[in-house]
């Protein structure tokens, strides 16, 4: 099956998921994220001219992104999505070359600038809120199982003191291991980005990690999630999954 880059654009996630939410068309999508994107489109109240311009940007971006992937990568990505793998993880598993990542970032940066020029200031603010919501749900998905659990969820889970201690240990160990993978220059860039208010996952994604570094980071996170699974009960794990699903479907009003 041929990979359809529109899937990525509609989910708002390619190499960091930046500012592509408006590219979702009015077509209905039977997913929580699709429903959220549909809500965003309705809130933006786009004019016919804006929709036309955004559709053109979407088409151009989709074509450019598709050209970055080899035929084998397109097949791998589609297979991963068909198997139910989350989109960011599926993309990360492709082991994109540094050149592909650089080109992808440039394409997305250009697309973001074009989108901003089409939207009004009010619409831009609504889009920023939607992006913030997406980043929060991504943090829950990637780290909610390794210690950084939101207070409202922690109360619901009723974690024991021992569980909290163990999860915090996993979190700190994971952070230390990931930072050890970075070069001194990358560590400095990471700390600078965090000090400027950027969240850690987003800051990490901006570091231009090598393929070896990305593989190491992926293995570290996988190990951390497996450790967390051994600490949480089956019921608690289910509560986390339900919380994540619920959060992803919420939209800022």
C-alpha positions as CSV (number, residue, x, y, z in Angstrom):
1,X,0.0,0.0,0.0
2,X,1.3,3.4,-0.9
3,X,2.0,5.7,2.0
4,X,-0.3,8.8,1.9
5,X,1.5,11.8,3.5
6,X,-1.9,13.4,4.1
7,X,-2.2,11.0,7.0
8,X,0.7,12.7,8.7
9,X,-0.5,16.1,7.8
10,X,-3.9,15.4,9.2
11,X,-2.5,14.1,12.5
12,X,-0.3,17.2,12.8
13,X,2.9,15.2,13.2
14,X,6.0,15.0,11.1
15,X,9.4,15.4,12.8
16,X,8.0,17.4,15.6
17,X,4.4,18.1,14.5
18,X,4.7,21.8,13.8
19,X,1.8,24.0,12.7
20,X,0.2,21.7,10.2
21,X,-3.2,21.4,11.9
22,X,-4.9,23.8,9.4
23,X,-4.0,21.4,6.5
24,X,-6.8,19.0,7.7
25,X,-9.7,19.4,5.3
26,X,-13.4,19.3,6.1
27,X,-13.4,15.6,5.4
28,X,-14.5,13.5,8.4
29,X,-11.9,11.4,10.1
30,X,-12.8,8.6,12.4
31,X,-10.2,9.1,15.0
32,X,-9.9,11.2,18.2
33,X,-7.3,13.3,16.6
34,X,-9.4,13.7,13.5
35,X,-12.3,14.9,15.5
36,X,-10.1,17.4,17.3
37,X,-8.7,18.7,14.0
38,X,-12.3,19.1,12.7
39,X,-13.1,21.1,15.8
40,X,-10.1,23.3,15.1
41,X,-11.2,24.0,11.6
42,X,-14.7,24.9,12.7
43,X,-13.3,27.3,15.4
44,X,-11.0,29.0,12.9
45,X,-14.0,29.9,10.8
46,X,-11.9,30.0,7.6
47,X,-13.1,32.0,4.6
48,X,-13.5,30.2,1.2
49,X,-10.3,32.0,0.1
50,X,-8.4,30.9,3.1
51,X,-9.4,27.3,2.7
52,X,-8.3,27.5,-0.9
53,X,-4.9,28.9,0.0
54,X,-4.4,26.4,2.8
55,X,-5.3,23.5,0.6
56,X,-2.7,24.6,-1.9
57,X,-0.1,24.9,0.8
58,X,-1.1,21.4,2.0
59,X,-0.8,19.9,-1.4
60,X,2.6,21.4,-2.0
61,X,3.8,20.4,1.4
62,X,2.5,16.9,1.0
63,X,4.3,16.5,-2.4
64,X,7.6,17.8,-1.0
65,X,7.4,15.5,2.1
66,X,6.6,12.5,0.0
67,X,9.6,13.1,-2.2
68,X,11.9,12.9,0.9
69,X,11.0,9.3,1.7
70,X,12.4,6.3,-0.2
71,X,9.9,3.8,-1.6
72,X,11.0,1.4,1.2
73,X,10.5,4.0,3.9
74,X,7.0,4.8,2.6
75,X,6.1,1.1,2.8
76,X,7.6,0.8,6.3
77,X,5.6,3.7,7.5
78,X,2.4,2.5,6.1
79,X,2.9,-1.0,7.5
80,X,3.6,0.5,11.0
81,X,0.5,2.6,10.8
82,X,-1.6,-0.4,9.7
83,X,-0.3,-2.3,12.7
84,X,-1.5,0.4,15.0
85,X,1.8,2.0,15.9
86,X,1.6,5.7,16.9
87,X,2.6,8.1,14.2
88,X,5.5,9.8,15.9
89,X,7.0,6.5,16.8
90,X,6.4,5.1,13.3
91,X,8.2,8.1,11.8
92,X,11.1,7.8,14.3
93,X,11.5,4.1,13.4
94,X,12.2,5.0,9.8
95,X,15.7,6.2,10.8
96,X,15.6,9.2,8.5
97,X,19.0,10.5,7.4
98,X,20.2,13.8,8.7
99,X,19.7,15.2,5.2
100,X,16.0,14.0,5.2
101,X,15.4,15.5,8.6
102,X,17.0,18.8,7.6
103,X,15.0,19.0,4.4
104,X,11.8,18.1,6.3
105,X,12.3,20.8,8.8
106,X,12.9,23.4,6.1
107,X,9.7,22.3,4.3
108,X,7.7,22.5,7.5
109,X,9.2,25.8,8.5
110,X,8.3,27.2,5.1
111,X,4.8,25.8,5.3
112,X,4.3,27.2,8.8
113,X,5.2,30.7,7.6
114,X,2.9,30.4,4.6
115,X,0.0,29.3,6.9
116,X,0.6,32.2,9.3
117,X,0.4,34.6,6.4
118,X,-3.0,33.3,5.5
119,X,-4.5,33.4,9.0
120,X,-5.7,36.4,10.9
121,X,-4.1,37.2,14.3
122,X,-7.1,35.7,16.1
123,X,-6.9,32.5,14.1
124,X,-3.2,32.3,14.7
125,X,-3.9,32.4,18.5
126,X,-6.5,29.7,18.2
127,X,-3.9,27.6,16.3
128,X,-1.3,28.2,18.9
129,X,-3.7,26.9,21.6
130,X,-4.4,23.8,19.6
131,X,-0.7,23.1,19.1
132,X,-0.2,23.5,22.8
133,X,-2.9,21.0,23.5
134,X,-1.2,18.6,21.0
135,X,2.2,19.0,22.7
136,X,0.6,18.3,26.1
137,X,-1.1,15.1,24.8
138,X,2.2,14.0,23.3
139,X,4.0,14.5,26.6
140,X,1.4,12.3,28.2
141,X,1.8,9.7,25.6
142,X,5.6,9.6,25.7
143,X,6.3,10.2,29.4
144,X,3.1,9.6,31.3
145,X,4.3,6.1,32.0
146,X,7.7,7.1,33.3
147,X,7.1,9.2,36.3
148,X,5.8,12.6,35.0
149,X,2.1,12.0,35.7
150,X,-0.2,15.0,35.8
151,X,-1.5,15.8,39.4
152,X,-5.1,15.1,38.4
153,X,-4.2,11.7,37.0
154,X,-1.9,10.9,40.0
155,X,-4.8,11.4,42.3
156,X,-7.0,9.1,40.3
157,X,-4.3,6.4,40.2
158,X,-3.9,6.5,44.0
159,X,-0.2,5.7,43.7
160,X,1.4,4.3,46.8
161,X,4.4,6.1,48.2
162,X,6.6,3.2,47.0
163,X,5.2,3.5,43.5
164,X,5.8,7.3,43.4
165,X,9.4,6.8,44.6
166,X,10.1,4.1,42.0
167,X,8.5,6.1,39.1
168,X,10.5,9.2,40.1
169,X,13.7,7.1,40.1
170,X,12.9,5.8,36.6
171,X,12.2,9.3,35.4
172,X,15.5,10.7,36.7
173,X,17.5,7.7,35.5
174,X,15.9,8.1,32.1
175,X,16.7,11.8,31.9
176,X,20.3,11.1,32.9
177,X,20.7,8.3,30.3
178,X,19.3,10.4,27.5
179,X,21.4,13.4,28.4
180,X,24.5,11.1,28.4
181,X,23.8,10.3,24.8
182,X,24.2,14.0,23.9
183,X,27.4,15.8,23.0
184,X,28.4,18.7,25.3
185,X,27.3,21.1,22.6
186,X,23.9,19.4,22.4
187,X,23.5,19.4,26.2
188,X,24.2,23.1,26.2
189,X,21.6,23.7,23.5
190,X,19.1,21.6,25.4
191,X,19.5,23.6,28.6
192,X,19.3,26.9,26.7
193,X,16.1,25.8,25.0
194,X,14.5,24.7,28.3
195,X,15.6,27.9,30.0
196,X,13.8,29.8,27.3
197,X,10.6,28.0,28.1
198,X,10.7,25.2,25.5
199,X,9.5,21.9,26.9
200,X,12.1,19.1,27.1
201,X,10.7,16.7,24.3
202,X,10.4,19.6,21.9
203,X,13.9,20.8,22.8
204,X,15.3,17.3,22.3
205,X,13.7,17.1,18.8
206,X,15.4,20.3,17.8
207,X,18.9,19.0,18.5
208,X,19.5,17.2,15.1
209,X,20.3,13.9,16.7
210,X,22.3,11.4,14.7
211,X,20.7,8.1,13.8
212,X,22.7,6.3,16.5
213,X,21.6,8.9,19.1
214,X,17.9,8.5,18.1
215,X,18.2,4.7,18.3
216,X,19.7,5.0,21.8
217,X,17.1,7.4,23.0
218,X,14.3,5.2,21.6
219,X,15.8,2.2,23.4
220,X,16.1,4.1,26.7
221,X,12.4,5.3,26.5
222,X,11.3,1.7,25.7
223,X,13.1,0.4,28.7
224,X,11.7,3.1,30.9
225,X,8.1,2.3,29.9
226,X,8.7,-1.4,30.5
227,X,10.0,-0.7,34.0
228,X,7.0,1.5,34.7
229,X,4.7,-1.3,33.6
230,X,6.2,-3.6,36.3
231,X,5.4,-0.9,38.9
232,X,1.8,0.0,38.0
233,X,-1.1,-2.4,38.4
234,X,-3.1,-3.4,35.3
235,X,-5.9,-1.2,36.5
236,X,-3.6,1.8,36.9
237,X,-2.2,1.2,33.4
238,X,-5.7,1.2,32.0
239,X,-6.6,4.4,33.8
240,X,-3.5,6.1,32.2
241,X,-4.5,4.9,28.8
242,X,-8.1,6.2,29.3
243,X,-6.8,9.5,30.6
244,X,-4.5,9.9,27.6
245,X,-7.3,9.1,25.2
246,X,-9.6,11.6,26.9
247,X,-7.0,14.3,26.9
248,X,-6.2,14.0,23.2
249,X,-9.9,14.5,22.4
250,X,-10.1,17.7,24.3
251,X,-9.9,21.1,22.7
252,X,-9.2,24.5,24.2
253,X,-12.3,26.6,24.2
